[in-house]
Amino acid sequence: MEDSYANRLVTHAEEKRIIAQKAVRLVEPKTSLYLDSGSTAFCLASLFPDIPCVVTTSGLTCAMELSKLQNPTLQMPGGLMNKNSYSVNGDVSVSTVGQLNFNMAFLGVTGYLSGGRFVTSVAEDYLLKRTVVANSQRVIILMDSSKVGKVGTYTIASVDDVDTIVTDGSLPSKEVSFLESKGIIVL
């Protein structure tokens, strides 16, 4: 079961702010980006630079925040409304995103399992996120340290799919060493 968006927005709020401040430095002009839905993605959207780029997001709160900017082109896939996370997902979203290519994707996760699996608990989000991963040159995971060991039913990515992890700086050193040994940049 997915926790409500309102609860997720206030849980580990300082860690999410730290992650967003690090992640925003990775945003480059004249690129095509995917910004996930969720509370950490919303924190990133609130710091997003007003630069020319194309941003695709499934998060309604992210889209509303990004709509305040002049230069990014903003697009949203259609789909089913997930009222718990204020996002869209499902077959229509997967079909739309399946036709797009991204220079980089910023994805949130429900959890991270030792051995290098990034997971979610919502089947419809799994399908959408797997499609984004497949269509992105660079996959960036936004993950606070509370996600380590948190189980989700569906694996959205493995260490082989991920280029960068932006975290709050409190991941266990054993996990950081493992991730870096797989060629992942941990910020």
N, C-alpha and C positions, 0 to 999 in steps of 0.2 A: 504494500500500500504506500502511496505517495503522501507525504506530509503536505499540509496546505501551504500555499504560496506565502500567505501572511506570516505563518510560523517560520518558514524557511528564510524569509527576508530578515527577521530579527535574530535568528539563531546564528551564532558565529559571525555577527555583523562586522566586527573589527577585522577578522581574518579575510572576509570577502572584500573589504575595502583595500586591504594590503594587496590581495591578488589582482584586483582591478587596476590599482596603481602600477603594478608591474606589467600587466598585460597590455595596457594602453600604449606602452612604449613599443610594442611589437606591431602596432597598426601602421600601415604604410599607405601613402597616397597612390591613386591610380591602380588599385588592386580590387579584386573581387573577393569579398569576405562573407563567411557565414557566421552569424552570431546566434548561438543557441538561446533557448528560452531559459528561464530560471532566475533565481535571486542573485547568483554571482554574475551571470551574464547581464542582468539589469544594472548591477554596480558598474560593470564595464561600459555599458551604454551611457550611463550618466556622466562618464569621464571622456567619452568618445570625442576625438578631435574633429573640428569642422573642416574636413579635407575632402577633395574629390575622390570618391571611391564608390563601389557598388556594394551595398550591404543587404544580404538576405537574412531575414530572421523569422523564426516561427513563434517568437515571443511577443505577445501583444503589448506588454509593458515595455519591452525593449523598443518596439516600433514607435510607441508613443514618445519615449524619451528621445530617440534618434530623430523624430520628426521635427524637433526644435532646431535642428541644424540646417544650414542652407546648402552645403556642398555635397554631402553624400546623397547618392541615389538609393532610395530605400525600396525594397520589394519584399513581399510576403507570399509564401505559398498558400493556397487555399487548404481546406481540410476540415476535419472535425474539431470542434472547440473542446479543449480540455479545461473545464471550469476550475479544476483544482490548481492548475499551474498557469492559467491565463495564456495558453498557447494553442497552436493548431498542430494536428498530426493526422495520421491515417493515410489511406491510399492516395488521396488527391495530393497531399503534401509530398509523399514519397515520389509520385509520378512527376510532379513539378520539379522537385529538387534533383531528380534523376536526370533531368535535361540540362542541368547547370554545372559549371566547373568553377572551383574556388581556388584562389591563390592560397588562402588560409582559412581555417575553420577554428572557432573558439567554442569548445564544447564543455558543458558541465556534466557531472556524473553523480549517480547516487552513491557509488562506492568504488573502492579499489581493493582487489583481492591479491594477496601475495602471489607471486609468480607472474604478475603483470597483466591482469585482466581488469578493465574498466567497465563498470556495470550500471544498468538502470533497472528500475522496477516496473516500468510501464511498457507494455508490448508495442504500442503504437509509436512511442518515442524511440524504441530500439530500432524499428525499421527505418525511421527517418534518419536517425543518427548514423546508422550503418551506411546509408546511402550518401550522406554528407562525407563520411570518412573516405568512402570509395572515390568520391569526386573532388577531393582536396589535395593540393600539392603539399600542404603543410598542415598537420593536425596539432592543435594546441589544446591541452586539457586544462581547465580551470578547476582546481581541487584543493580544498583546505584539508588540513591534517586529520580532521575528524572522519574523513571518508575512508581512511585506511582500515581495512577489515570489515567495513560495512557491506553487507551482502545485498545484491540485487539479482533478480532472476535472469536478466538478459545481458550478455556480454556485448558491448557496443564497439570495443576496440581492444587490441592486445598491444604489448610493447612494440611489436613489429609495425603497427599502424601509426604510432604516435611519434612526433618530432620533439615536442616541448611540453613540459608540465609547469604551469605557473601555480605556485603554492604560497602558503603563509609563512614558510620558512621553518615549520615545525614537523616536517615528515621525519619518521624514524631514520637514523643514519643508515641502517641496514637497507631500507627500501631505496634511499637516495643512491647508495652505492650500486645496488642492483639495476636501477633504472639507468644510471649513467653508464654502466657496463654494457647496456643495450644500445648505447648511442643517443639516448634521450637527454636533451638539455633540461635541467631542473633549475628553475628560477625561484 
